[in-house]
Amino acid sequence: MAGGGITTRGKDYPGNLTFNVFMTCIVAATGGLIFGYDLGISGGVTSMDSFLKEFFPSVYKKESSVKPSDNQYCKFDSEILTLFTSSLYLAALASSVVSSSITRKCGRRVTMMFGGLLFGAGALLNGFAKAVWMLIIGRMLLGFGIGCANQSVPIYVSEMAPFRYRGALNMMFQLSITIGILVANLLNYYFSQIKGGWGWRLSLGGAFVPAAIIFLGSFFLSDTPNSLIERDRLDEAKILLKKIRGVPNVDEEFNDLVAASEASKQVKHPWATLFSRRYRPQLTFAFAIPGFQQLTGMNVFVFYCPVLFKSMGFGNNAALLSSVITSIVNALATLVSIMTVDKIGRRKLFIEGGIQMFTCQVIITAAIAWKFGVSGNPGVLPKWYATLMVVAMCVYIAGFAWSWGPLGWLIPSEIFPLEVRSAAQSINVSVNMIFTAAIAQVFTAMLCHMKFGLFIFFACWVLVMTWFINKYLPETKGVPIEEMTIVWKEHKHWGKYFVENRDSEVAMKATSLSH
């Protein structure tokens, strides 16, 4: 599968999209399954009466006593219940910082193995839980695993992929996340109907399967040429580069990777270096993109979709089934992004997705405001209303799935030079987890107090982030990963940082010559 037909800036390295690298990226991208499975499983389990009755009886009593004529906004408002969800993401935050050093010193593959191992241990503890503390510790182990996988997998795929296909292959990670969400929602739907009320154990314990996939799959992966060069294994790196590019001559790309590695070795403290002025343009996006990704409100729908639908008057099974429908849309729309990202570019997908999400959030806000008002009493919900809500959410989710979903992981993993790439990815994951944990923790309280205004809150943020992308993000389509500095130098806003850097270097050279 030869590459071509894509306009590039910088160097045009020879290479094909080989079957070897395609399969390697697919296996690595399965690291997204553990993140997606957890995102999907959490909301479904917390809407199961048998689970609430055993671990959160006060929530169950409150939820089961609410009548259709009562305030539906506040029926799941519980800080302990939301701590069950958010504790994982706080653990992932800590894990992503530690795994940065492991990724740099031991390679991306080892970090993925740790991710699968920790996630598997957490899955077993949750599946056999007898008390809330076992759930929380299990969730933290899951979080440690997710932090390792989310830190290493996007970097791994970006470094292995030919630059012409980097966007599509990197998005396999997001596709795995959506597949994990879909599988989790399907399992929740069927396990919730098991007589005896123990189906939630299968849902939580089932996380061991994606953990085993990434753990065992990692044994069949090679490390990336970038990582091998970084650890002075040059001969292995060149042989691997020829293999994954499918061409006999990779000298130009190999020499550039070696030069990048030599430059990275001059950086003794990548965290301190990352915050220096010359990386400010990229660092801005390492903070902004994961933060904005969570402020789209998407994870609210993913975490609490069953809870949200149940709060809007859907029955338990109907709420879980609606989650399955939206998960299918999420996975299919991600395929659209994979097929188009390296053709039409990152910026257009971001902007179109933002407009689509904003429009749907306005419709959802209007529908909830009209039917639920501020009292939270909708009366009897007609079938057409339920259909409208599901359709609006599906269109909203599709907009996210071909824009902020996959691009939120792709852009930060491809814009940083080698010397700070692992540290920068840790920031990306850490910011993502901070916002994810915060939103997971406060969502039910926000729904209770802000009511339909919650959706206005997210809609306003979608407007802000769409403007920000339009004004400040350069197009990175078709640019080799080690040549990415070019797009920042050419950008009308960020170019000034590189002019000042060049002036500083000239002044330093002049000073040294005068002595």
Disulfide bonds with the S-S distance in Angstrom:
Cys74-Cys448 1.93
